[in-house]
Amino acid sequence: MRAWVLLSAVLWYLAGVGWQRSSIITKEGFVYGKVGRPVKLYVELHHNSPVLLCTDFKRAQKETVDPTYLWIGPNEKPLTGTSRINITKTGKLLVKDFLEPLSGLYTCTLSYKTVKAETQEEKTVKQRYDFMLFAYREPDYAYQIAVRFTTKSCVGKYNDLLFKVLKKILNNLISDLSCHIIEPSYKCHFVKIPKHGLTHELFIAFQVNPFAPRWKGTCNESVDCEDTTNHNILQARDRIEEFFRRQAYIFKHDFKKTLPAMHFVDHSFHIMRMDSCRPGFGKNEVVCSPGTFSPDVDVTCQTCVSTRIYGAKTCP
């Protein structure tokens, strides 16, 4: 039950994040510029950006005479149409298959004319619109799980044996999902239970990880594979949770009078999702900005004054 409560809270949070990231995008997938301040957008890795409009909403409702559009990219050079950059005659910009280095400032200058009807006097007007685009990706999921088993004594080989057998069972349970158990550990403690005196219990902890050896074989043609690995780890979580739920049921119904000395402690199952970022990404799964880098699966981008790119994985 605790696992599902936690999951619901996480999904609620992610839904909120997603709404914040997309709230300025129209139903048509357009994003208007704003006068005097940049528009911040987050583009999922290997997906297309929304369509950026070289105008603000108010200006777009008016007639525009002889408009011209000049887009400048993050490298401070004019953008031209390529297989990845699509610019229309009306100033719309679309960036395809967004990657980390494409993050940065996109600026468009709209030039148009105002014409006085009486004198036909022309005046050129220029308006600049800034868009800050950042690559982001979904985090990689893993699950930290803790359970408890009763034992006859904290001394003896049977505790180690139970621990090894449990690891093997759980690994076999999720091996077809390319998931595995990592960082397993246990400690034996004396526990005072109300009205039952002292008992010995094994406090067992382990992590369910989606990157078992040869995990990339499950990705098929996926570029990033995060959808596959996250789908697999959710299945692995469900299987393990069901395994311990069945343990509790068996001991409650099949051993009504005498419980074995070593058995699963009902209601001792605890689970917590752990998010990690791929190298080059940091908190909230947003690409590391210039001046920072992320070399591993940490959740923060570290300072590195010598980096000049988005998504740096090393500090030169």
BELJOTA-V492931 format. One record per pair of residues at least 12 apart in sequence whose C-alpha atoms are under 7 Angstrom apart, sorted by sequence separation. I is the first residue (numbers start at 1). J is the second residue. If there is no record, write none. Layout:
BEGIN
{{I,J} {I,J}}
END
This chain:
BEGIN
{{84,96} {112,124} {113,125} {188,200} {189,201} {282,294} {291,303} {292,304} {84,97} {111,124} {112,125} {188,201} {189,202} {280,293} {281,294} {288,301} {291,304} {292,305} {111,125} {112,126} {188,202} {280,294} {291,305} {111,126} {187,202} {188,203} {279,294} {280,295} {291,306} {292,307} {110,126} {111,127} {186,202} {187,203} {248,264} {279,295} {283,299} {291,307} {109,126} {110,127} {186,203} {187,204} {247,264} {279,296} {282,299} {283,300} {290,307} {291,308} {109,127} {110,128} {186,204} {248,266} {278,296} {279,297} {282,300} {290,308} {293,311} {294,312} {295,313} {31,50} {109,128} {185,204} {186,205} {210,229} {278,297} {282,301} {290,309} {293,312} {294,313} {295,314} {21,41} {30,50} {31,51} {32,52} {33,53} {108,128} {109,129} {185,205} {277,297} {281,301} {289,309} {290,310} {292,312} {293,313} {294,314} {21,42} {29,50} {30,51} {31,52} {32,53} {33,54} {35,56} {107,128} {108,129} {184,205} {185,206} {276,297} {277,298} {289,310} {293,314} {29,51} {30,52} {31,53} {33,55} {34,56} {69,91} {107,129} {108,130} {184,206} {210,232} {276,298} {277,299} {288,310} {289,311} {293,315} {30,53} {32,55} {33,56} {107,130} {183,206} {184,207} {210,233} {276,299} {287,310} {288,311} {32,56} {106,130} {107,131} {182,206} {183,207} {287,311} {288,312} {32,57} {105,130} {106,131} {181,206} {182,207} {105,131} {106,132} {181,207} {182,208} {105,132} {181,208} {182,209} {104,132} {105,133} {180,208} {181,209} {104,133} {179,208} {180,209} {74,104} {103,133} {104,134} {179,209} {180,210} {281,311} {74,105} {103,134} {179,210} {280,311} {73,105} {74,106} {103,135} {178,210} {179,211} {180,212} {280,312} {73,106} {178,211} {179,212} {280,313} {72,106} {73,107} {154,188} {178,212} {279,313} {72,107} {100,135} {71,107} {72,108} {99,135} {54,91} {71,108} {178,215} {53,91} {54,92} {70,108} {71,109} {53,92} {69,108} {70,109} {52,92} {53,93} {69,109} {70,110} {51,92} {52,93} {69,110} {51,93} {52,94} {68,110} {69,111} {51,94} {67,110} {68,111} {50,94} {67,111} {68,112} {49,94} {67,112} {49,95} {66,112} {154,200} {48,95} {49,96} {65,112} {66,113} {153,200} {48,96} {64,112} {65,113} {152,200} {47,96} {48,97} {49,98} {65,114} {151,200} {47,97} {48,98} {150,200} {151,201} {46,97} {47,98} {150,201} {151,202} {46,98} {149,201} {150,202} {45,98} {46,99} {148,201} {149,202} {45,99} {54,108} {148,202} {149,203} {179,233} {43,98} {148,203} {177,232} {54,110} {147,203} {148,204} {147,204} {146,204} {147,205} {146,205} {145,205} {146,206} {145,206} {144,206} {145,207} {174,236} {144,207} {143,207} {144,208} {142,207} {143,208} {142,208} {143,209} {142,209} {142,210} {170,240} {54,129} {140,226} {141,230} {43,133} {45,135} {140,230} {38,129} {39,130} {40,131} {41,132} {42,133} {43,134} {44,135} {45,136} {142,233} {38,130} {39,131} {40,132} {41,133} {42,134} {43,135} {44,136} {45,137} {141,233} {37,130} {38,131} {39,132} {40,133} {41,134} {42,135} {43,136} {44,137} {35,129} {38,132} {42,136} {34,129} {33,129} {33,130} {152,261} {151,261} {152,262} {150,261} {151,262} {150,262} {149,262} {150,263} {149,263} {150,264} {149,264} {150,265} {148,264} {149,265} {148,265} {148,268} {147,268} {147,269} {146,269} {147,270} {146,270} {145,270} {146,271} {145,271} {144,271} {145,272} {143,271} {144,272} {143,272} {144,273} {143,273} {144,274} {142,273} {143,274} {141,273} {142,274} {141,274} {142,275} {141,275} {140,275} {141,276} {139,275} {140,276} {139,276} {140,277} {139,277} {139,285} {138,285} {137,285} {136,285} {137,286} {136,286} {135,286} {136,287} {134,286} {135,287} {134,287} {100,287} {103,310} {101,309} {101,310} {100,310} {101,311} {100,311} {3,271}}
END
